[in-house]
Amino acid sequence: MTAMPTRVIEPHDAVAVARSWFLEGRAVDMRELATVLAVGRATLYRVVGSRDRLLGDVVDSLGQATLAASVATAVRAGLAPGVERIVGAATLMNQAIVGFGPLRTFATAEPETAFRVLFMPAARVHARAVEGWRRVLAEAAAAGELRLRADPGRVAYMWVRIGESVIYADLLADREPDLELAVTLQRALLEAGPG
């Protein structure tokens, strides 16, 4: 008896399809995804870990691209290096997140899943957002453009928590997102300077 050939997929294969569905505002159904990828559900879960983790990879891929684009736009706009440029990049990113229809569709359709994906450790979205901002802050500090009160990782953690609290206020506290408050608080975090 000959064994059936096993199709090999990589995490990026699943992320690519899930990302396209997410951008279309479609739910990421694991059974349908396994069918599209021509693998069994057990194989799909073995490759991606869980649905939350897969959605975390999708959200993170979009978030990291948005962070890079926001920093590049702030540089092109001629914002002064340091606080102005970083706050400007954060403002652009916050605006992009609040106005991003697919993320809002996901949060509205699946609020509990969105909460887990955005904030809980298993999906890694929060940790990777902190790491992205840590790199931005560390580079600015190393270039002498910014003086931080604490090491870049600790500041990045607070920076992201401020952004999350304001950007996702509707998901966290049934309040409207307040981008002006995010700017005020994030600027204050950087302007505090070393103690």
Number of C-alpha atoms within 10 A of each C-alpha: 3 4 5 6 6 10 10 12 15 10 15 15 13 21 21 14 15 23 21 13 16 21 17 12 16 15 14 18 11 18 13 11 19 17 12 11 16 15 16 16 16 11 16 24 16 11 17 20 15 15 18 19 19 25 25 26 25 23 20 21 16 15 19 17 11 19 21 14 15 23 20 13 16 21 16 9 11 10 16 13 15 20 21 15 22 25 22 22 23 26 20 19 21 25 15 15 18 16 11 12 15 16 18 18 17 18 19 13 14 12 15 12 15 20 14 18 25 24 16 16 13 16 24 22 25 21 17 17 20 22 18 18 22 21 14 17 26 20 15 20 16 10 11 11 16 20 20 20 15 12 13 23 17 13 20 23 17 15 24 21 17 17 23 19 16 25 22 22 15 15 20 13 11 9 12 12 21 17 18 11 14 22 19 11 17 22 18 13 18 21 15 11 12 10 6
